[in-house]
Amino acid sequence: MELVTGGTGYVGSRLLRRLAAEGRPVRALARRPELLPDVDVVGGDLLTGAGLEEALDGCSSAYYLVHSMEPAPNSDFAERDRRMAETFGEAAARAGVERIVYLGGIVPQHRPLSPHLGSRLEVEETLLAAVPGSTALRASIVIGAGSSSFRLLVRLVERLRVLPMPRWRTNRTAPIDERDVIEFLARTPNVPEAAGRSLDVAGPDVMTYGRMIELIADEMGVGRMPLALGRSLTPPASAVVAAVTGQPIELVRPLMESLETDLLPRDPDEAPRLYDLRPNRFERAVEHALGEWETLETLGAR
């Protein structure tokens, strides 16, 4: 049996479908189990530990796909993530889980971590310490119709004819197709070489954030005028982006802080070799993501 936490979220819901399609016994843990009517689901809460013992019973592996960036009284997202990871790791160890699979973020090399990425790394270290055979997959921007980062970029292209490009436009990353992220996650419990490790998973195309936005605009078939700025301006820019995209500032600011440096994989070929997987090119990922988006809601710029 495999447990998926965050099964009502973006990545978790897609992973549940992927595992079920393969015929693997799977269970979900969710605060709102009524949202998963066709799944073996246990109602629970990672902050309090409610439902964890029942959910983990008989599970050999458990996917930890929970991140907390929503506002809450007297608590920030890093503190909540820390508490949830500690609670889950301790419960998984007691239940005899052999491997926790965690999806976090690529860590910049020799640079200070943003609060967002620092929290991701702390969760990774907590889970691997609790169950030493666990695996952490680190990804940069995920290209998919439900990805928060991708949706922010698309909304900016859709709604602004002139695109302000702060200084971080020249920083580089290696975005990854949502379908490849799901495949890496699904294969992890069956890859012995991944046990007890963190692996960077990335697409084959390294590009600047500015170039990424240009290519998204091209795929949407719109012309946008870039406006280069000499400073990063993350605090005011976050407020503007939140207003333009309709996303809460508590989500936008941590994501934009992560753009302040290169986010490149340590060894881009290692995970694809271990998993026998060839990640999709960026343009193909964007085409698929926009196509799925348009089946769900109108995309004004196309």
Stockholm file with secondary structure:
# STOCKHOLM 1.0

chainA/1-302         MELVTGGTGYVGSRLLRRLAAEGRPVRALARRPELLPDVDVVGGDLLTGAGLEEALDGCSSAYYLVHSMEPAPNSDFAERDRRMAETFGEAAARAGVERIVYLGGIVPQHRPLSPHLGSRLEVEETLLAAVPGSTALRASIVIGAGSSSFRLLVRLVERLRVLPMPRWRTNRTAPIDERDVIEFLARTPNVPEAAGRSLDVAGPDVMTYGRMIELIADEMGVGRMPLALGRSLTPPASAVVAAVTGQPIELVRPLMESLETDLLPRDPDEAPRLYDLRPNRFERAVEHALGEWETLETLGAR
#=GR chainA/1-302 SS CEEEESTTSHHHHHHHHHHHHTTCCEEEEESCGGGCTTSCEEECBTTTTBTHHHHHTTCSEEEECCCCCSCBTTBCHHHHHHHHHHHHHHHHHHHTCSEEEEEEECCCTTSCCCHHHHHHHHHHHHHHHHSTTCEEEEESCEESTTCHHHHHHHHHHHHCSEEEECGGGGCEECCEEHHHHHHHHHHGGGCGGGTTEEEEECCSCCEEHHHHHHHHHHHHTCCCEEEECSSCCHHHHHHHHHHHHTCCHHHHHHHHHGGGSCBCCSCTTHHHHHHTCCCCCHHHHHHHHHHHHHHHSCCTTC
#=GC SS_cons         CEEEESTTSHHHHHHHHHHHHTTCCEEEEESCGGGCTTSCEEECBTTTTBTHHHHHTTCSEEEECCCCCSCBTTBCHHHHHHHHHHHHHHHHHHHTCSEEEEEEECCCTTSCCCHHHHHHHHHHHHHHHHSTTCEEEEESCEESTTCHHHHHHHHHHHHCSEEEECGGGGCEECCEEHHHHHHHHHHGGGCGGGTTEEEEECCSCCEEHHHHHHHHHHHHTCCCEEEECSSCCHHHHHHHHHHHHTCCHHHHHHHHHGGGSCBCCSCTTHHHHHHTCCCCCHHHHHHHHHHHHHHHSCCTTC
//
